[in-house]
Amino acid sequence: MEVVFKDWKKRLSQCTYCEYSVKNKIGITCGEFLIGDVVIHEGKEVKLCGCIMKLKTKLTNSICPINKWKV
C-alpha cells in the first residue's frame, strides 16, 4: 500500500495559490488551522478541512475539498 503520493509537490503548489489557503507559522493550511472554514465555492457550500497542507498533500488517499487535485 502506497502512503506517500509521488506528485505531492504539484498538489502543494496548487494549495499555495488557492484563494482559501491560510499562510501561518506552521505553513499553509486549508482554511483556518484545525478548524477549517465554510466557504461558498462555485455556488456550493464547502467545508474546508484545516489540515496542514505540507502533510496532507503527501497522502495518496487525500482529497481536496474543492476538487483542485485532479490526480
mmCIF file of the N, C-alpha and C atoms, coordinates in Angstrom:
data_MODEL
# 
_entry.id   MODEL 
# 
loop_
_atom_site.group_PDB 
_atom_site.id 
_atom_site.type_symbol 
_atom_site.label_atom_id 
_atom_site.label_alt_id 
_atom_site.label_comp_id 
_atom_site.label_asym_id 
_atom_site.label_entity_id 
_atom_site.label_seq_id 
_atom_site.pdbx_PDB_ins_code 
_atom_site.Cartn_x 
_atom_site.Cartn_y 
_atom_site.Cartn_z 
_atom_site.occupancy 
_atom_site.B_iso_or_equiv 
_atom_site.pdbx_formal_charge 
_atom_site.auth_seq_id 
_atom_site.auth_comp_id 
_atom_site.auth_asym_id 
_atom_site.auth_atom_id 
_atom_site.pdbx_PDB_model_num 
ATOM 1   N N  . MET A 1 1  ? 0.841   -1.188 0.000   1.00 0.00 ? 1  MET A N  1 
ATOM 2   C CA . MET A 1 1  ? 0.000   0.000  0.000   1.00 0.00 ? 1  MET A CA 1 
ATOM 3   C C  . MET A 1 1  ? 0.883   1.248  0.000   1.00 0.00 ? 1  MET A C  1 
ATOM 4   N N  . GLU A 1 2  ? 0.680   2.084  -0.997  1.00 0.00 ? 2  GLU A N  1 
ATOM 5   C CA . GLU A 1 2  ? 1.452   3.321  -1.109  1.00 0.00 ? 2  GLU A CA 1 
ATOM 6   C C  . GLU A 1 2  ? 0.781   4.415  -0.273  1.00 0.00 ? 2  GLU A C  1 
ATOM 7   N N  . VAL A 1 3  ? 1.544   4.994  0.634   1.00 0.00 ? 3  VAL A N  1 
ATOM 8   C CA . VAL A 1 3  ? 1.010   6.024  1.518   1.00 0.00 ? 3  VAL A CA 1 
ATOM 9   C C  . VAL A 1 3  ? 1.395   7.420  1.031   1.00 0.00 ? 3  VAL A C  1 
ATOM 10  N N  . VAL A 1 4  ? 2.616   7.572  0.532   1.00 0.00 ? 4  VAL A N  1 
ATOM 11  C CA . VAL A 1 4  ? 3.104   8.880  0.106   1.00 0.00 ? 4  VAL A CA 1 
ATOM 12  C C  . VAL A 1 4  ? 2.832   9.071  -1.386  1.00 0.00 ? 4  VAL A C  1 
ATOM 13  N N  . PHE A 1 5  ? 2.114   10.130 -1.697  1.00 0.00 ? 5  PHE A N  1 
ATOM 14  C CA . PHE A 1 5  ? 1.778   10.465 -3.082  1.00 0.00 ? 5  PHE A CA 1 
ATOM 15  C C  . PHE A 1 5  ? 3.017   11.020 -3.773  1.00 0.00 ? 5  PHE A C  1 
ATOM 16  N N  . LYS A 1 6  ? 3.386   10.443 -4.932  1.00 0.00 ? 6  LYS A N  1 
ATOM 17  C CA . LYS A 1 6  ? 4.647   10.799 -5.579  1.00 0.00 ? 6  LYS A CA 1 
ATOM 18  C C  . LYS A 1 6  ? 4.677   12.218 -6.134  1.00 0.00 ? 6  LYS A C  1 
ATOM 19  N N  . ASP A 1 7  ? 3.546   12.784 -6.509  1.00 0.00 ? 7  ASP A N  1 
ATOM 20  C CA . ASP A 1 7  ? 3.498   14.148 -7.055  1.00 0.00 ? 7  ASP A CA 1 
ATOM 21  C C  . ASP A 1 7  ? 2.955   15.146 -6.038  1.00 0.00 ? 7  ASP A C  1 
ATOM 22  N N  . TRP A 1 8  ? 3.307   14.965 -4.782  1.00 0.00 ? 8  TRP A N  1 
ATOM 23  C CA . TRP A 1 8  ? 2.775   15.829 -3.723  1.00 0.00 ? 8  TRP A CA 1 
ATOM 24  C C  . TRP A 1 8  ? 3.173   17.283 -3.913  1.00 0.00 ? 8  TRP A C  1 
ATOM 25  N N  . LYS A 1 9  ? 4.310   17.551 -4.535  1.00 0.00 ? 9  LYS A N  1 
ATOM 26  C CA . LYS A 1 9  ? 4.740   18.941 -4.731  1.00 0.00 ? 9  LYS A CA 1 
ATOM 27  C C  . LYS A 1 9  ? 3.792   19.687 -5.671  1.00 0.00 ? 9  LYS A C  1 
ATOM 28  N N  . LYS A 1 10 ? 3.237   18.992 -6.638  1.00 0.00 ? 10 LYS A N  1 
ATOM 29  C CA . LYS A 1 10 ? 2.258   19.599 -7.549  1.00 0.00 ? 10 LYS A CA 1 
ATOM 30  C C  . LYS A 1 10 ? 0.994   19.978 -6.766  1.00 0.00 ? 10 LYS A C  1 
ATOM 31  N N  . ARG A 1 11 ? 0.546   19.074 -5.910  1.00 0.00 ? 11 ARG A N  1 
ATOM 32  C CA . ARG A 1 11 ? -0.615  19.374 -5.063  1.00 0.00 ? 11 ARG A CA 1 
ATOM 33  C C  . ARG A 1 11 ? -0.339  20.575 -4.159  1.00 0.00 ? 11 ARG A C  1 
ATOM 34  N N  . LEU A 1 12 ? 0.827   20.579 -3.530  1.00 0.00 ? 12 LEU A N  1 
ATOM 35  C CA . LEU A 1 12 ? 1.172   21.659 -2.616  1.00 0.00 ? 12 LEU A CA 1 
ATOM 36  C C  . LEU A 1 12 ? 1.231   22.998 -3.346  1.00 0.00 ? 12 LEU A C  1 
ATOM 37  N N  . SER A 1 13 ? 1.713   22.994 -4.566  1.00 0.00 ? 13 SER A N  1 
ATOM 38  C CA . SER A 1 13 ? 1.752   24.212 -5.374  1.00 0.00 ? 13 SER A CA 1 
ATOM 39  C C  . SER A 1 13 ? 0.336   24.738 -5.609  1.00 0.00 ? 13 SER A C  1 
ATOM 40  N N  . GLN A 1 14 ? -0.591  23.840 -5.906  1.00 0.00 ? 14 GLN A N  1 
ATOM 41  C CA . GLN A 1 14 ? -1.983  24.252 -6.106  1.00 0.00 ? 14 GLN A CA 1 
ATOM 42  C C  . GLN A 1 14 ? -2.547  24.855 -4.821  1.00 0.00 ? 14 GLN A C  1 
ATOM 43  N N  . CYS A 1 15 ? -2.211  24.276 -3.693  1.00 0.00 ? 15 CYS A N  1 
ATOM 44  C CA . CYS A 1 15 ? -2.678  24.791 -2.404  1.00 0.00 ? 15 CYS A CA 1 
ATOM 45  C C  . CYS A 1 15 ? -2.076  26.161 -2.093  1.00 0.00 ? 15 CYS A C  1 
ATOM 46  N N  . THR A 1 16 ? -0.817  26.332 -2.451  1.00 0.00 ? 16 THR A N  1 
ATOM 47  C CA . THR A 1 16 ? -0.127  27.587 -2.177  1.00 0.00 ? 16 THR A CA 1 
ATOM 48  C C  . THR A 1 16 ? -0.855  28.768 -2.820  1.00 0.00 ? 16 THR A C  1 
ATOM 49  N N  . TYR A 1 17 ? -1.387  28.557 -4.012  1.00 0.00 ? 17 TYR A N  1 
ATOM 50  C CA . TYR A 1 17 ? -2.059  29.640 -4.736  1.00 0.00 ? 17 TYR A CA 1 
ATOM 51  C C  . TYR A 1 17 ? -3.581  29.612 -4.603  1.00 0.00 ? 17 TYR A C  1 
ATOM 52  N N  . CYS A 1 18 ? -4.104  28.736 -3.786  1.00 0.00 ? 18 CYS A N  1 
ATOM 53  C CA . CYS A 1 18 ? -5.555  28.642 -3.586  1.00 0.00 ? 18 CYS A CA 1 
ATOM 54  C C  . CYS A 1 18 ? -6.068  29.851 -2.808  1.00 0.00 ? 18 CYS A C  1 
ATOM 55  N N  . GLU A 1 19 ? -7.190  30.360 -3.229  1.00 0.00 ? 19 GLU A N  1 
ATOM 56  C CA . GLU A 1 19 ? -7.791  31.530 -2.569  1.00 0.00 ? 19 GLU A CA 1 
ATOM 57  C C  . GLU A 1 19 ? -8.248  31.252 -1.143  1.00 0.00 ? 19 GLU A C  1 
ATOM 58  N N  . TYR A 1 20 ? -8.360  29.992 -0.766  1.00 0.00 ? 20 TYR A N  1 
ATOM 59  C CA . TYR A 1 20 ? -8.823  29.635 0.575   1.00 0.00 ? 20 TYR A CA 1 
ATOM 60  C C  . TYR A 1 20 ? -7.698  29.218 1.524   1.00 0.00 ? 20 TYR A C  1 
ATOM 61  N N  . SER A 1 21 ? -6.475  29.129 1.009   1.00 0.00 ? 21 SER A N  1 
ATOM 62  C CA . SER A 1 21 ? -5.365  28.724 1.867   1.00 0.00 ? 21 SER A CA 1 
ATOM 63  C C  . SER A 1 21 ? -5.005  29.847 2.837   1.00 0.00 ? 21 SER A C  1 
ATOM 64  N N  . VAL A 1 22 ? -4.489  29.437 3.979   1.00 0.00 ? 22 VAL A N  1 
ATOM 65  C CA . VAL A 1 22 ? -4.064  30.385 5.005   1.00 0.00 ? 22 VAL A CA 1 
ATOM 66  C C  . VAL A 1 22 ? -2.585  30.133 5.274   1.00 0.00 ? 22 VAL A C  1 
ATOM 67  N N  . LYS A 1 23 ? -1.804  31.169 5.180   1.00 0.00 ? 23 LYS A N  1 
ATOM 68  C CA . LYS A 1 23 ? -0.368  31.047 5.463   1.00 0.00 ? 23 LYS A CA 1 
ATOM 69  C C  . LYS A 1 23 ? -0.130  31.491 6.898   1.00 0.00 ? 23 LYS A C  1 
ATOM 70  N N  . ASN A 1 24 ? 0.494   30.644 7.698   1.00 0.00 ? 24 ASN A N  1 
ATOM 71  C CA . ASN A 1 24 ? 0.735   30.954 9.096   1.00 0.00 ? 24 ASN A CA 1 
ATOM 72  C C  . ASN A 1 24 ? 2.059   30.339 9.552   1.00 0.00 ? 24 ASN A C  1 
ATOM 73  N N  . LYS A 1 25 ? 2.320   30.341 10.851  1.00 0.00 ? 25 LYS A N  1 
ATOM 74  C CA . LYS A 1 25 ? 3.596   29.854 11.392  1.00 0.00 ? 25 LYS A CA 1 
ATOM 75  C C  . LYS A 1 25 ? 3.901   28.412 11.036  1.00 0.00 ? 25 LYS A C  1 
ATOM 76  N N  . ILE A 1 26 ? 2.897   27.590 10.919  1.00 0.00 ? 26 ILE A N  1 
ATOM 77  C CA . ILE A 1 26 ? 3.118   26.169 10.652  1.00 0.00 ? 26 ILE A CA 1 
ATOM 78  C C  . ILE A 1 26 ? 3.143   25.835 9.169   1.00 0.00 ? 26 ILE A C  1 
ATOM 79  N N  . GLY A 1 27 ? 2.919   26.812 8.338   1.00 0.00 ? 27 GLY A N  1 
ATOM 80  C CA . GLY A 1 27 ? 2.910   26.603 6.892   1.00 0.00 ? 27 GLY A CA 1 
ATOM 81  C C  . GLY A 1 27 ? 1.573   27.010 6.308   1.00 0.00 ? 27 GLY A C  1 
ATOM 82  N N  . ILE A 1 28 ? 1.142   26.266 5.307   1.00 0.00 ? 28 ILE A N  1 
ATOM 83  C CA . ILE A 1 28 ? -0.128  26.552 4.636   1.00 0.00 ? 28 ILE A CA 1 
ATOM 84  C C  . ILE A 1 28 ? -1.173  25.575 5.148   1.00 0.00 ? 28 ILE A C  1 
ATOM 85  N N  . THR A 1 29 ? -2.334  26.113 5.492   1.00 0.00 ? 29 THR A N  1 
ATOM 86  C CA . THR A 1 29 ? -3.438  25.260 5.913   1.00 0.00 ? 29 THR A CA 1 
ATOM 87  C C  . THR A 1 29 ? -4.640  25.495 5.003   1.00 0.00 ? 29 THR A C  1 
ATOM 88  N N  . CYS A 1 30 ? -5.513  24.520 4.949   1.00 0.00 ? 30 CYS A N  1 
ATOM 89  C CA . CYS A 1 30 ? -6.748  24.611 4.162   1.00 0.00 ? 30 CYS A CA 1 
ATOM 90  C C  . CYS A 1 30 ? -7.799  25.290 5.036   1.00 0.00 ? 30 CYS A C  1 
ATOM 91  N N  . GLY A 1 31 ? -7.892  26.601 4.920   1.00 0.00 ? 31 GLY A N  1 
ATOM 92  C CA . GLY A 1 31 ? -8.732  27.364 5.831   1.00 0.00 ? 31 GLY A CA 1 
ATOM 93  C C  . GLY A 1 31 ? -7.996  27.546 7.147   1.00 0.00 ? 31 GLY A C  1 
ATOM 94  N N  . GLU A 1 32 ? -8.731  27.903 8.176   1.00 0.00 ? 32 GLU A N  1 
ATOM 95  C CA . GLU A 1 32 ? -8.121  28.115 9.490   1.00 0.00 ? 32 GLU A CA 1 
ATOM 96  C C  . GLU A 1 32 ? -7.608  26.797 10.060  1.00 0.00 ? 32 GLU A C  1 
ATOM 97  N N  . PHE A 1 33 ? -6.406  26.813 10.620  1.00 0.00 ? 33 PHE A N  1 
ATOM 98  C CA . PHE A 1 33 ? -5.761  25.610 11.154  1.00 0.00 ? 33 PHE A CA 1 
ATOM 99  C C  . PHE A 1 33 ? -6.682  24.849 12.107  1.00 0.00 ? 33 PHE A C  1 
ATOM 100 N N  . LEU A 1 34 ? -6.816  23.561 11.876  1.00 0.00 ? 34 LEU A N  1 
ATOM 101 C CA . LEU A 1 34 ? -7.629  22.599 12.629  1.00 0.00 ? 34 LEU A CA 1 
ATOM 102 C C  . LEU A 1 34 ? -9.135  22.832 12.535  1.00 0.00 ? 34 LEU A C  1 
ATOM 103 N N  . ILE A 1 35 ? -9.550  24.058 12.387  1.00 0.00 ? 35 ILE A N  1 
ATOM 104 C CA . ILE A 1 35 ? -10.986 24.368 12.360  1.00 0.00 ? 35 ILE A CA 1 
ATOM 105 C C  . ILE A 1 35 ? -11.535 24.319 10.946  1.00 0.00 ? 35 ILE A C  1 
ATOM 106 N N  . GLY A 1 36 ? -10.732 24.763 9.988   1.00 0.00 ? 36 GLY A N  1 
ATOM 107 C CA . GLY A 1 36 ? -11.221 24.873 8.620   1.00 0.00 ? 36 GLY A CA 1 
ATOM 108 C C  . GLY A 1 36 ? -12.105 26.100 8.505   1.00 0.00 ? 36 GLY A C  1 
ATOM 109 N N  . ASP A 1 37 ? -12.910 26.160 7.519   1.00 0.00 ? 37 ASP A N  1 
ATOM 110 C CA . ASP A 1 37 ? -13.858 27.246 7.300   1.00 0.00 ? 37 ASP A CA 1 
ATOM 111 C C  . ASP A 1 37 ? -14.971 26.684 6.447   1.00 0.00 ? 37 ASP A C  1 
ATOM 112 N N  . VAL A 1 38 ? -16.065 27.392 6.388   1.00 0.00 ? 38 VAL A N  1 
ATOM 113 C CA . VAL A 1 38 ? -17.111 27.061 5.439   1.00 0.00 ? 38 VAL A CA 1 
ATOM 114 C C  . VAL A 1 38 ? -17.106 28.190 4.416   1.00 0.00 ? 38 VAL A C  1 
ATOM 115 N N  . VAL A 1 39 ? -16.979 27.827 3.130   1.00 0.00 ? 39 VAL A N  1 
ATOM 116 C CA . VAL A 1 39 ? -16.910 28.809 2.056   1.00 0.00 ? 39 VAL A CA 1 
ATOM 117 C C  . VAL A 1 39 ? -17.940 28.467 0.985   1.00 0.00 ? 39 VAL A C  1 
ATOM 118 N N  . ILE A 1 40 ? -18.261 29.445 0.181   1.00 0.00 ? 40 ILE A N  1 
ATOM 119 C CA . ILE A 1 40 ? -19.111 29.207 -0.984  1.00 0.00 ? 40 ILE A CA 1 
ATOM 120 C C  . ILE A 1 40 ? -18.170 29.109 -2.184  1.00 0.00 ? 40 ILE A C  1 
ATOM 121 N N  . HIS A 1 41 ? -18.116 27.933 -2.772  1.00 0.00 ? 41 HIS A N  1 
ATOM 122 C CA . HIS A 1 41 ? -17.238 27.692 -3.924  1.00 0.00 ? 41 HIS A CA 1 
ATOM 123 C C  . HIS A 1 41 ? -18.093 27.174 -5.075  1.00 0.00 ? 41 HIS A C  1 
ATOM 124 N N  . GLU A 1 42 ? -18.054 27.897 -6.181  1.00 0.00 ? 42 GLU A N  1 
ATOM 125 C CA . GLU A 1 42 ? -18.847 27.554 -7.361  1.00 0.00 ? 42 GLU A CA 1 
ATOM 126 C C  . GLU A 1 42 ? -20.320 27.357 -7.007  1.00 0.00 ? 42 GLU A C  1 
ATOM 127 N N  . GLY A 1 43 ? -20.818 28.228 -6.152  1.00 0.00 ? 43 GLY A N  1 
ATOM 128 C CA . GLY A 1 43 ? -22.236 28.221 -5.787  1.00 0.00 ? 43 GLY A CA 1 
ATOM 129 C C  . GLY A 1 43 ? -22.639 27.194 -4.741  1.00 0.00 ? 43 GLY A C  1 
ATOM 130 N N  . LYS A 1 44 ? -21.675 26.446 -4.218  1.00 0.00 ? 44 LYS A N  1 
ATOM 131 C CA . LYS A 1 44 ? -21.977 25.415 -3.219  1.00 0.00 ? 44 LYS A CA 1 
ATOM 132 C C  . LYS A 1 44 ? -21.229 25.697 -1.926  1.00 0.00 ? 44 LYS A C  1 
ATOM 133 N N  . GLU A 1 45 ? -21.852 25.375 -0.814  1.00 0.00 ? 45 GLU A N  1 
ATOM 134 C CA . GLU A 1 45 ? -21.207 25.497 0.488   1.00 0.00 ? 45 GLU A CA 1 
ATOM 135 C C  . GLU A 1 45 ? -20.238 24.331 0.671   1.00 0.00 ? 45 GLU A C  1 
ATOM 136 N N  . VAL A 1 46 ? -18.985 24.660 0.995   1.00 0.00 ? 46 VAL A N  1 
ATOM 137 C CA . VAL A 1 46 ? -17.940 23.645 1.141   1.00 0.00 ? 46 VAL A CA 1 
ATOM 138 C C  . VAL A 1 46 ? -17.245 23.832 2.481   1.00 0.00 ? 46 VAL A C  1 
ATOM 139 N N  . LYS A 1 47 ? -17.012 22.738 3.189   1.00 0.00 ? 47 LYS A N  1 
ATOM 140 C CA . LYS A 1 47 ? -16.283 22.761 4.459   1.00 0.00 ? 47 LYS A CA 1 
ATOM 141 C C  . LYS A 1 47 ? -14.823 22.487 4.175   1.00 0.00 ? 47 LYS A C  1 
ATOM 142 N N  . LEU A 1 48 ? -13.961 23.474 4.482   1.00 0.00 ? 48 LEU A N  1 
ATOM 143 C CA . LEU A 1 48 ? -12.517 23.278 4.361   1.00 0.00 ? 48 LEU A CA 1 
ATOM 144 C C  . LEU A 1 48 ? -12.043 22.499 5.576   1.00 0.00 ? 48 LEU A C  1 
ATOM 145 N N  . CYS A 1 49 ? -10.933 21.781 5.431   1.00 0.00 ? 49 CYS A N  1 
ATOM 146 C CA . CYS A 1 49 ? -10.525 20.823 6.459   1.00 0.00 ? 49 CYS A CA 1 
ATOM 147 C C  . CYS A 1 49 ? -9.643  21.375 7.581   1.00 0.00 ? 49 CYS A C  1 
ATOM 148 N N  . GLY A 1 50 ? -8.886  22.447 7.327   1.00 0.00 ? 50 GLY A N  1 
ATOM 149 C CA . GLY A 1 50 ? -7.992  22.979 8.357   1.00 0.00 ? 50 GLY A CA 1 
ATOM 150 C C  . GLY A 1 50 ? -6.682  22.219 8.480   1.00 0.00 ? 50 GLY A C  1 
ATOM 151 N N  . CYS A 1 51 ? -6.410  21.325 7.535   1.00 0.00 ? 51 CYS A N  1 
ATOM 152 C CA . CYS A 1 51 ? -5.199  20.495 7.580   1.00 0.00 ? 51 CYS A CA 1 
ATOM 153 C C  . CYS A 1 51 ? -3.940  21.283 7.212   1.00 0.00 ? 51 CYS A C  1 
ATOM 154 N N  . ILE A 1 52 ? -2.800  20.778 7.678   1.00 0.00 ? 52 ILE A N  1 
ATOM 155 C CA . ILE A 1 52 ? -1.506  21.301 7.276   1.00 0.00 ? 52 ILE A CA 1 
ATOM 156 C C  . ILE A 1 52 ? -1.220  20.687 5.901   1.00 0.00 ? 52 ILE A C  1 
ATOM 157 N N  . MET A 1 53 ? -1.146  21.527 4.900   1.00 0.00 ? 53 MET A N  1 
ATOM 158 C CA . MET A 1 53 ? -1.085  21.020 3.538   1.00 0.00 ? 53 MET A CA 1 
ATOM 159 C C  . MET A 1 53 ? 0.234   20.334 3.181   1.00 0.00 ? 53 MET A C  1 
ATOM 160 N N  . LYS A 1 54 ? 1.314   20.687 3.826   1.00 0.00 ? 54 LYS A N  1 
ATOM 161 C CA . LYS A 1 54 ? 2.582   20.010 3.538   1.00 0.00 ? 54 LYS A CA 1 
ATOM 162 C C  . LYS A 1 54 ? 2.489   18.529 3.918   1.00 0.00 ? 54 LYS A C  1 
ATOM 163 N N  . LEU A 1 55 ? 1.638   18.206 4.868   1.00 0.00 ? 55 LEU A N  1 
ATOM 164 C CA . LEU A 1 55 ? 1.427   16.807 5.259   1.00 0.00 ? 55 LEU A CA 1 
ATOM 165 C C  . LEU A 1 55 ? 0.325   16.158 4.429   1.00 0.00 ? 55 LEU A C  1 
ATOM 166 N N  . LYS A 1 56 ? -0.815  16.825 4.322   1.00 0.00 ? 56 LYS A N  1 
ATOM 167 C CA . LYS A 1 56 ? -1.967  16.238 3.637   1.00 0.00 ? 56 LYS A CA 1 
ATOM 168 C C  . LYS A 1 56 ? -1.687  15.942 2.167   1.00 0.00 ? 56 LYS A C  1 
ATOM 169 N N  . THR A 1 57 ? -0.933  16.819 1.496   1.00 0.00 ? 57 THR A N  1 
ATOM 170 C CA . THR A 1 57 ? -0.667  16.618 0.069   1.00 0.00 ? 57 THR A CA 1 
ATOM 171 C C  . THR A 1 57 ? 0.151   15.364 -0.215  1.00 0.00 ? 57 THR A C  1 
ATOM 172 N N  . LYS A 1 58 ? 0.828   14.856 0.784   1.00 0.00 ? 58 LYS A N  1 
ATOM 173 C CA . LYS A 1 58 ? 1.662   13.662 0.609   1.00 0.00 ? 58 LYS A CA 1 
ATOM 174 C C  . LYS A 1 58 ? 0.877   12.358 0.734   1.00 0.00 ? 58 LYS A C  1 
ATOM 175 N N  . LEU A 1 59 ? -0.316  12.417 1.283   1.00 0.00 ? 59 LEU A N  1 
ATOM 176 C CA . LEU A 1 59 ? -1.102  11.203 1.498   1.00 0.00 ? 59 LEU A CA 1 
ATOM 177 C C  . LEU A 1 59 ? -1.882  10.834 0.239   1.00 0.00 ? 59 LEU A C  1 
ATOM 178 N N  . THR A 1 60 ? -1.634  9.655  -0.262  1.00 0.00 ? 60 THR A N  1 
ATOM 179 C CA . THR A 1 60 ? -2.230  9.195  -1.510  1.00 0.00 ? 60 THR A CA 1 
ATOM 180 C C  . THR A 1 60 ? -3.755  9.308  -1.521  1.00 0.00 ? 60 THR A C  1 
ATOM 181 N N  . ASN A 1 61 ? -4.404  8.947  -0.444  1.00 0.00 ? 61 ASN A N  1 
ATOM 182 C CA . ASN A 1 61 ? -5.866  8.910  -0.418  1.00 0.00 ? 61 ASN A CA 1 
ATOM 183 C C  . ASN A 1 61 ? -6.522  10.232 -0.022  1.00 0.00 ? 61 ASN A C  1 
ATOM 184 N N  . SER A 1 62 ? -5.744  11.292 0.133   1.00 0.00 ? 62 SER A N  1 
ATOM 185 C CA . SER A 1 62 ? -6.308  12.593 0.494   1.00 0.00 ? 62 SER A CA 1 
ATOM 186 C C  . SER A 1 62 ? -7.038  13.211 -0.688  1.00 0.00 ? 62 SER A C  1 
ATOM 187 N N  . ILE A 1 63 ? -8.022  14.030 -0.374  1.00 0.00 ? 63 ILE A N  1 
ATOM 188 C CA . ILE A 1 63 ? -8.746  14.755 -1.417  1.00 0.00 ? 63 ILE A CA 1 
ATOM 189 C C  . ILE A 1 63 ? -8.783  16.247 -1.073  1.00 0.00 ? 63 ILE A C  1 
ATOM 190 N N  . CYS A 1 64 ? -8.911  17.048 -2.086  1.00 0.00 ? 64 CYS A N  1 
ATOM 191 C CA . CYS A 1 64 ? -9.068  18.488 -1.916  1.00 0.00 ? 64 CYS A CA 1 
ATOM 192 C C  . CYS A 1 64 ? -10.559 18.773 -1.745  1.00 0.00 ? 64 CYS A C  1 
ATOM 193 N N  . PRO A 1 65 ? -10.952 19.539 -0.723  1.00 0.00 ? 65 PRO A N  1 
ATOM 194 C CA . PRO A 1 65 ? -12.374 19.807 -0.510  1.00 0.00 ? 65 PRO A CA 1 
ATOM 195 C C  . PRO A 1 65 ? -13.049 20.520 -1.681  1.00 0.00 ? 65 PRO A C  1 
ATOM 196 N N  . ILE A 1 66 ? -12.275 21.259 -2.492  1.00 0.00 ? 66 ILE A N  1 
ATOM 197 C CA . ILE A 1 66 ? -12.864 21.945 -3.638  1.00 0.00 ? 66 ILE A CA 1 
ATOM 198 C C  . ILE A 1 66 ? -12.429 21.311 -4.969  1.00 0.00 ? 66 ILE A C  1 
ATOM 199 N N  . ASN A 1 67 ? -11.912 20.102 -4.891  1.00 0.00 ? 67 ASN A N  1 
ATOM 200 C CA . ASN A 1 67 ? -11.551 19.284 -6.069  1.00 0.00 ? 67 ASN A CA 1 
ATOM 201 C C  . ASN A 1 67 ? -10.515 19.906 -6.989  1.00 0.00 ? 67 ASN A C  1 
ATOM 202 N N  . LYS A 1 68 ? -9.511  20.540 -6.427  1.00 0.00 ? 68 LYS A N  1 
ATOM 203 C CA . LYS A 1 68 ? -8.441  21.101 -7.263  1.00 0.00 ? 68 LYS A CA 1 
ATOM 204 C C  . LYS A 1 68 ? -7.439  20.028 -7.673  1.00 0.00 ? 68 LYS A C  1 
ATOM 205 N N  . TRP A 1 69 ? -7.351  18.951 -6.924  1.00 0.00 ? 69 TRP A N  1 
ATOM 206 C CA . TRP A 1 69 ? -6.415  17.884 -7.265  1.00 0.00 ? 69 TRP A CA 1 
ATOM 207 C C  . TRP A 1 69 ? -7.093  16.938 -8.224  1.00 0.00 ? 69 TRP A C  1 
ATOM 208 N N  . LYS A 1 70 ? -6.658  16.920 -9.426  1.00 0.00 ? 70 LYS A N  1 
ATOM 209 C CA . LYS A 1 70 ? -7.272  16.072 -10.440 1.00 0.00 ? 70 LYS A CA 1 
ATOM 210 C C  . LYS A 1 70 ? -6.683  14.672 -10.458 1.00 0.00 ? 70 LYS A C  1 
ATOM 211 N N  . VAL A 1 71 ? -5.567  14.484 -9.769  1.00 0.00 ? 71 VAL A N  1 
ATOM 212 C CA . VAL A 1 71 ? -4.904  13.172 -9.765  1.00 0.00 ? 71 VAL A CA 1 
ATOM 213 C C  . VAL A 1 71 ? -5.279  12.427 -8.504  1.00 0.00 ? 71 VAL A C  1 
# 
